[in-house]
Amino acid sequence: MKSLVTGDPILHGIDLKSGNTIAAWIDYSTQYTLLNVFLSYSRSSKPLLPLLSVKFDLSHHLRDPVYVGFSASTQGSIELHHIKNWTFHAKTITTTLHHPHNVSVVGISRSGATKKRDKRVVGIVVDSVSFFVAFTIFLGYVFVRRWKIGGRKEREKDKFQKSGFVAYPREFHYKELKSATKEFHPSRIVGHGSFGTVYKAFFISSGTIAAVKRSRHSHEGKTEFLAELNTIAGLRHKNLVQLQGWCVEKGELLLVYDFMPNGSLDKMLYKEPERGKLLSWSHRQNIALGLASVLVYLHQECEQRVIHRDIKAGNILLDGNFNPRLGDFGLAKLMDHDKGPVSTLTAGTMGYLAPEYLQYGKATDKTDVFSYGVVVLEVACGRRPIEREGSKMLNLIDWVWGLHSEGKVIEAADKRLNGEFEEEEMRKLLILGLSCANPDSAERPSMRRVLQILNNEAAPLAVPKVKPTLTFSSDLPLPLTIEDIVSEADQESMCKIKID
């Protein structure tokens, strides 16, 4: 596709990322063979000056018959725009055109003398003029309508003002989700997240299964709902849980995701083995690789860096082929690539939190790397980050590092595998987990480097025999309290954790 002319809408006071509805007009004059494009925040006020203006003779490109419609592609990019409505108006056309999607079209009668000429006029928006069609799709009313607090007569619906809230994916009706979950019956509960309870939903009409996350009816629940919806709706990666839609109705906040038949990683590591199901070594390698891949995407390949802040085994779901899918973005934060750490008082889960995050409450990509390292050690060892051993609490990182200092790190491998793994690959995974979980954030690798190591494109990092210790100023109080931290551990175990 080759553009004849381009223009910057910012110079005309239009920001395509503003979150506002944007109207576009495309005018074509057969008399002057002139194509004009106008943009405005107001649908009722067409600007005097066009954003784009180019002489272009459509009659050289159109053949009879001509059909009016939209056609465009974003190629490898992500499409998040939403066309709310469009109309077509043409002079000297006798027949009213019909569109299968309830599009309003106006027809005006004409004389027979102009019949041949005007067949070439139709085509203000046609497949053959792809340069301006793609442009129209790009800016066509953009993708946002801000949520407004209030309700509609047909149903109660809370709306939230949130810049960047997208109208995609689809909006579900509450009665659909209520029916699909058997009125949110306890037997349909499959898990819990930072945002709320997760239900298994069966949609009889389509024969599909989905996971429905339901809010806890709190201020924090609303905040996390908006954070998750605003963040994940714009993300596309094979190792992310795919968002199908959302619902804000009857005071409920609900998100609908693809259902993952093999549940969460923590369930597969700690509960399913009791039923005779154990993750194989090949599946564990694939989980470490897939999680690294999606974190590279979030940290380096998105327009805005995404800091997940709650990476843990419970938030990693497994599809039918045991491929990992990262989910639960209720605590995620967006940040520009050139900006500093995100300060916040909301934490993730104890045992997965980096020391500097606990001390200063500032999230960076390196705090996610630390959490990834803990998950990798879990996958390799088959042990939780914090476990009780008799009267003592066992910290997984300290335990593995102790074995590493004695030159026996391979002994940390999950005993339930009965040695059915490649010893060098297991050692590499354990060392990688330690390097990511290094208390010194400056010594942690980037997720790009981690992915290269897993793909044998880079050498493993050297890990010191003795675990580094960090000293924080005792004058600075911890910004995170026990109540701030979302954890599956008990209060007693959390209170015994300290930073040296």
ZAMARGU-4260 file (C-alpha; in steps of 0.2 Angstrom, whole numbers, plus 5000, padded with zeros to 4 digits):
<rodrens>
0) 5000/5000/5000 | 5007/5017/4995 | 5000/5033/5002 | 4999/5048/4990 | 4999/5060/5005
5) 5000/5060/5024 | 4997/5072/5037 | 4999/5075/5056 | 4982/5077/5065 | 4991/5085/5080
10) 4995/5100/5069 | 4976/5102/5068 | 4973/5100/5086 | 4967/5082/5085 | 4976/5068/5096
15) 4971/5051/5090 | 4976/5044/5107 | 4966/5056/5117 | 4952/5044/5121 | 4939/5055/5113
20) 4927/5051/5099 | 4933/5057/5083 | 4923/5061/5067 | 4930/5060/5050 | 4923/5067/5033
25) 4930/5061/5016 | 4924/5072/5002 | 4928/5069/4983 | 4924/5081/4969 | 4923/5074/4952
30) 4923/5091/4944 | 4940/5095/4952 | 4946/5077/4955 | 4950/5083/4973 | 4950/5072/4988
35) 4949/5080/5005 | 4949/5073/5022 | 4943/5082/5038 | 4944/5077/5056 | 4935/5085/5071
40) 4931/5080/5089 | 4913/5086/5085 | 4902/5076/5074 | 4891/5091/5070 | 4904/5103/5066
45) 4915/5100/5050 | 4931/5110/5050 | 4934/5123/5037 | 4951/5116/5032 | 4955/5098/5028
50) 4968/5088/5036 | 4973/5080/5019 | 4970/5087/5002 | 4976/5078/4986 | 4971/5078/4967
55) 4966/5061/4962 | 4956/5055/4947 | 4945/5040/4954 | 4939/5037/4936 | 4955/5030/4931
60) 4954/5017/4945 | 4936/5012/4946 | 4926/5000/4935 | 4907/4997/4934 | 4899/4991/4945
65) 4906/4999/4961 | 4902/4994/4978 | 4904/5005/4993 | 4912/4998/5009 | 4927/4997/5021
70) 4942/4986/5019 | 4958/4988/5028 | 4972/4979/5036 | 4984/4983/5051 | 4996/4969/5045
75) 5006/4963/5060 | 4999/4977/5071 | 4985/4977/5084 | 4968/4983/5079 | 4959/4992/5093
80) 4949/5005/5084 | 4930/5005/5084 | 4919/5011/5070 | 4903/5017/5079 | 4894/5022/5063
85) 4896/5029/5045 | 4886/5036/5031 | 4888/5038/5013 | 4881/5053/5003 | 4883/5055/4984
90) 4875/5067/4972 | 4866/5062/4956 | 4863/5044/4960 | 4846/5037/4957 | 4846/5021/4968
95) 4847/5020/4986 | 4861/5009/4991 | 4858/4996/5004 | 4871/4990/5017 | 4869/4974/5027
100) 4875/4982/5043 | 4861/4995/5045 | 4872/5009/5037 | 4862/5025/5032 | 4864/5029/5014
105) 4856/5044/5005 | 4852/5043/4986 | 4847/5058/4975 | 4839/5056/4958 | 4848/5061/4942
110) 4846/5063/4924 | 4850/5050/4911 | 4863/5061/4903 | 4874/5059/4917 | 4872/5040/4920
115) 4889/5035/4913 | 4899/5048/4921 | 4892/5046/4938 | 4895/5027/4939 | 4913/5032/4940
120) 4909/5045/4954 | 4904/5031/4967 | 4918/5025/4977 | 4922/5038/4990 | 4927/5023/5000
125) 4931/5007/4990 | 4943/4993/4990 | 4954/4999/4976 | 4958/5016/4984 | 4966/5007/4999
130) 4977/5022/5004 | 4963/5032/5011 | 4952/5018/5016 | 4966/5012/5028 | 4968/5029/5034
135) 4949/5031/5037 | 4949/5014/5047 | 4964/5021/5057 | 4956/5036/5063 | 4938/5031/5061
140) 4931/5037/5077 | 4946/5029/5086 | 4943/5016/5099 | 4936/5025/5115 | 4921/5031/5124
145) 4924/5036/5142 | 4914/5028/5155 | 4902/5039/5164 | 4895/5036/5181 | 4877/5033/5179
150) 4864/5021/5173 | 4853/5017/5158 | 4834/5013/5159 | 4836/4996/5151 | 4848/4990/5164
155) 4858/4997/5178 | 4876/4999/5173 | 4890/5008/5182 | 4902/5017/5170 | 4919/5023/5175
160) 4929/5037/5168 | 4945/5030/5162 | 4955/5037/5148 | 4961/5023/5137 | 4946/5012/5140
165) 4942/5002/5124 | 4926/4996/5117 | 4934/4980/5112 | 4932/4965/5115 | 4914/4963/5116
170) 4902/4968/5130 | 4892/4953/5138 | 4875/4955/5145 | 4874/4950/5164 | 4860/4937/5161
175) 4872/4928/5148 | 4885/4926/5162 | 4873/4922/5175 | 4866/4908/5165 | 4882/4902/5159
180) 4889/4900/5177 | 4872/4893/5185 | 4869/4909/5194 | 4887/4910/5200 | 4885/4893/5209
185) 4899/4889/5221 | 4902/4872/5211 | 4908/4883/5196 | 4921/4892/5206 | 4938/4887/5199
190) 4950/4900/5207 | 4952/4917/5215 | 4963/4932/5209 | 4967/4949/5215 | 4952/4955/5206
195) 4939/4942/5213 | 4932/4925/5211 | 4934/4915/5194 | 4920/4904/5188 | 4919/4891/5174
200) 4905/4896/5162 | 4896/4886/5149 | 4888/4895/5134 | 4875/4883/5128 | 4871/4893/5112
205) 4889/4893/5105 | 4895/4877/5114 | 4910/4886/5121 | 4918/4887/5139 | 4925/4902/5146
210) 4932/4909/5163 | 4922/4923/5171 | 4931/4934/5184 | 4919/4942/5196 | 4923/4958/5207
215) 4923/4958/5226 | 4912/4974/5226 | 4925/4985/5233 | 4934/5001/5228 | 4950/4991/5226
220) 4939/4979/5215 | 4934/4993/5204 | 4951/4999/5202 | 4959/4982/5198 | 4944/4979/5186
225) 4949/4995/5176 | 4967/4991/5177 | 4965/4974/5170 | 4953/4979/5157 | 4963/4994/5151
230) 4979/4984/5151 | 4975/4967/5144 | 4963/4973/5131 | 4977/4980/5120 | 4989/4966/5122
235) 4991/4951/5110 | 5003/4937/5114 | 5002/4918/5113 | 5007/4916/5131 | 4994/4929/5138
240) 4977/4923/5143 | 4965/4930/5130 | 4951/4942/5135 | 4935/4939/5127 | 4924/4952/5134
245) 4918/4962/5149 | 4902/4966/5158 | 4897/4981/5170 | 4879/4978/5175 | 4869/4977/5191
250) 4883/4983/5201 | 4894/4969/5195 | 4911/4970/5187 | 4915/4955/5176 | 4929/4950/5164
255) 4927/4935/5152 | 4943/4925/5147 | 4947/4910/5137 | 4946/4895/5149 | 4962/4885/5152
260) 4958/4867/5155 | 4973/4863/5165 | 4971/4876/5178 | 4985/4886/5186 | 5003/4881/5187
265) 5002/4881/5206 | 4988/4868/5206 | 4997/4857/5193 | 5013/4858/5204 | 5006/4855/5221
270) 4988/4848/5220 | 4987/4837/5204 | 5002/4826/5209 | 4991/4820/5223 | 4980/4813/5210
275) 4994/4805/5200 | 4997/4820/5188 | 5014/4827/5187 | 5021/4840/5176 | 5034/4832/5165
280) 5052/4840/5163 | 5048/4845/5145 | 5032/4854/5150 | 5042/4863/5164 | 5055/4869/5151
285) 5041/4875/5140 | 5033/4884/5154 | 5049/4893/5159 | 5052/4898/5140 | 5034/4904/5137
290) 5034/4915/5152 | 5050/4922/5148 | 5044/4926/5130 | 5028/4935/5136 | 5038/4945/5149
295) 5050/4951/5135 | 5034/4956/5125 | 5027/4966/5140 | 5043/4974/5145 | 5051/4978/5128
300) 5039/4976/5114 | 5023/4985/5119 | 5021/5003/5115 | 5021/5006/5134 | 5030/4995/5146
305) 5019/4984/5156 | 5024/4980/5174 | 5014/4965/5180 | 5018/4966/5198 | 5010/4950/5203
310) 5019/4936/5194 | 5017/4920/5203 | 5012/4901/5200 | 4994/4905/5203 | 4993/4918/5189
315) 5001/4907/5176 | 4987/4896/5168 | 4990/4881/5157 | 4980/4877/5141 | 4976/4860/5134
320) 4994/4857/5129 | 5002/4864/5145 | 5007/4880/5136 | 5008/4894/5149 | 4997/4909/5149
325) 5000/4924/5160 | 4984/4931/5168 | 4978/4942/5182 | 4983/4960/5177 | 4973/4968/5191
330) 4989/4975/5199 | 4998/4979/5182 | 5005/4996/5178 | 5009/5004/5162 | 5024/5015/5161
335) 5034/5024/5147 | 5050/5016/5142 | 5060/5031/5146 | 5052/5034/5163 | 5058/5028/5180
340) 5050/5016/5193 | 5032/5016/5197 | 5028/5020/5215 | 5013/5012/5223 | 5007/5005/5240
345) 4999/4990/5232 | 5010/4974/5232 | 5009/4957/5225 | 5012/4941/5234 | 5024/4938/5248
350) 5038/4926/5243 | 5038/4933/5225 | 5042/4951/5230 | 5059/4959/5226 | 5068/4966/5242
355) 5069/4984/5234 | 5050/4983/5231 | 5046/4978/5249 | 5058/4992/5255 | 5053/5006/5243
360) 5037/5001/5235 | 5044/5005/5218 | 5040/4993/5204 | 5051/4991/5188 | 5054/4977/5175
365) 5068/4971/5187 | 5055/4967/5201 | 5045/4957/5188 | 5062/4948/5184 | 5064/4943/5202
370) 5046/4936/5203 | 5050/4926/5187 | 5066/4919/5195 | 5055/4913/5210 | 5043/4904/5198
375) 5057/4896/5188 | 5064/4889/5205 | 5047/4883/5209 | 5045/4874/5192 | 5062/4866/5194
380) 5061/4861/5213 | 5042/4858/5215 | 5042/4868/5231 | 5033/4884/5236 | 5043/4900/5239
385) 5039/4899/5257 | 5036/4883/5266 | 5035/4877/5284 | 5047/4864/5289 | 5043/4859/5307
390) 5044/4874/5317 | 5054/4884/5304 | 5050/4893/5288 | 5060/4888/5273 | 5063/4901/5260
395) 5066/4893/5243 | 5079/4905/5236 | 5089/4903/5252 | 5088/4884/5251 | 5093/4883/5233
400) 5107/4896/5235 | 5114/4886/5250 | 5115/4870/5239 | 5123/4881/5225 | 5136/4887/5238
405) 5140/4869/5242 | 5142/4864/5223 | 5126/4853/5225 | 5113/4864/5216 | 5106/4849/5206
410) 5100/4842/5222 | 5087/4855/5222 | 5078/4847/5207 | 5060/4840/5211 | 5062/4823/5218
415) 5046/4818/5211 | 5053/4818/5193 | 5064/4803/5199 | 5078/4809/5189 | 5069/4810/5172
420) 5077/4826/5166 | 5093/4832/5157 | 5104/4836/5171 | 5113/4850/5163 | 5097/4858/5157
425) 5090/4857/5175 | 5106/4865/5182 | 5105/4879/5169 | 5087/4882/5174 | 5091/4882/5193
430) 5106/4894/5190 | 5095/4905/5179 | 5082/4906/5193 | 5095/4911/5205 | 5102/4925/5194
435) 5084/4932/5191 | 5081/4931/5210 | 5097/4940/5215 | 5094/4952/5229 | 5104/4965/5220
440) 5092/4972/5206 | 5107/4978/5196 | 5114/4960/5194 | 5098/4953/5187 | 5097/4950/5169
445) 5084/4958/5157 | 5070/4946/5151 | 5078/4947/5134 | 5094/4940/5140 | 5084/4927/5150
450) 5075/4921/5134 | 5092/4921/5125 | 5099/4909/5138 | 5084/4898/5137 | 5086/4897/5118
455) 5105/4893/5120 | 5108/4910/5111 | 5118/4917/5126 | 5129/4909/5139 | 5122/4907/5157
460) 5126/4920/5169 | 5138/4918/5183 | 5130/4917/5200 | 5140/4920/5216 | 5142/4906/5228
465) 5136/4916/5243 | 5119/4925/5241 | 5122/4944/5241 | 5115/4953/5256 | 5108/4971/5255
470) 5107/4984/5268 | 5093/4996/5269 | 5092/5011/5279 | 5082/5007/5296 | 5076/5025/5296
475) 5065/5022/5281 | 5049/5012/5286 | 5042/4998/5275 | 5029/5006/5263 | 5020/4990/5263
480) 5010/4983/5278 | 5004/4965/5280 | 4987/4972/5275 | 4994/4979/5259 | 5000/4962/5253
485) 4990/4949/5243 | 4996/4933/5249 | 4991/4914/5250 | 5002/4912/5265 | 4996/4914/5282
490) 4999/4929/5293 | 5012/4921/5304 | 5023/4916/5289 | 5023/4933/5282 | 5028/4941/5299
495) 5043/4930/5300 | 5050/4937/5283 | 5063/4951/5285 | 5076/4959/5274 | 5094/4959/5280
</rodrens>
